[in-house]
Amino acid sequence: MMKKKEITVETHQVTVIRRRSAHRAWCAACAQSVPMVSAEEAAALLGLTVRKVYRLVETDGLHFTETREGWLRLCLDSIQEAKQRFVSPERQERRAKFVQTVARKEKS
């Protein structure tokens, strides 16, 4: 009889955005001042294209504001919430398997 082992892997990801100055702005949806990022930065954080980020903005999937110059700024809190919604269980499983493989290679 084969023995089964169940391995649970918990992963955390930290994304660092380095800037000269922090961009904070009022998010009407959050009703507070929050860190804001550009559409390009949001795309990088979400692993999506910039076009898909704009689509999310249009469908109220992300909180945003526009600057006086017309630049779009996206609420970092809503991006983090969206990231949890968009990462499918299959993708989480693939990532966990990858992390296990890397950990095994590092041990050998």
N, C-alpha and C positions, 0 to 999 in steps of 0.2 A: 504494500500500500504506500502510495506517495504522500509525503507530508507536504502540506501547503504552508507557505509563509506569507504573511501579509505585512507589507512594508508601507508605512504611511510617511509621506514626505510633505512637510509644510515649507512653502517658499514665501519669501518676502522680496519685494522689489522696491528699490529706492531710486528715484530719478532726480538728478540734480540739475537745476537750470541756473546757470551762472550768468549774471548780468551786472552791469555797472550800478544800476539802481533798481530797486524793487518797484514794480508797477502795481499799485493798489488802486482800486476804484470801487464805487458803490455798485453792488449787485442788487437790483430791485427784487429779484426772485428770492435771494437769500436774506434780504433786508439788512445787509451789513457791508462793511468795507472788506473786500477780499483780494487776494492776489489774482492778477489777470495776466493772461498770456496771449500771444498772437495765434492766428489760425495755424501757422506753420508749426509752432511749438506744440499746439494742441494735437495736431496730426501726428507728430513724433511721439507724444506721450500715449496716444491711443493706438498707435500702429495702423493708422488709416491714412488715406490720401487727403490732401487739403480740400479737394472737391467734396469728399464725404463729410468732412467737418462742416463745410458750408451747408450741406444738405441737413445735417443735424440741427444747425442753428435755425434753418428755415422751418423745421418741423418741431421747434421748441424742445429739442433734445438736449440743448446746452444753454446755459445762461450766458448772456453777453451784454456788452455795451459798445457804443461807438464813440470814438474820440471826436473832438471838434474838427480834426483834420480828416475825419472819415474812416479812420482805421478801426478794424474790428478787434475787440479785446474780449477774451472768453474767461469765464469764472473758473478758476482752478478747482474749486470744490465740486462744481458740476462735472468737470472733466473726470475727476477721480470717481465720482458716482457712475458716470457713463462707462468708465473702464471696467467696472465690475459687471455691468450689464452686458457688455460686448464680448467679454472673454467667455467663450463657450466651454462647457464641461469637457468636451473632446480636446480642445486646445489646452485646457488646464492639465488634463491627463497626459497629453503628449509632452508638455513641459516638465511634468513631474518625472516621467520616464527618462527624459533627457538629463535632468538633474541627477537622477540615480546613476545613469551611465557615466556621467562625468565624475561623480563621487567615487565610483568603483575604479575608474582609470587612475584617479589621483592616489588611491590607496595602493595600487600595484606598482 
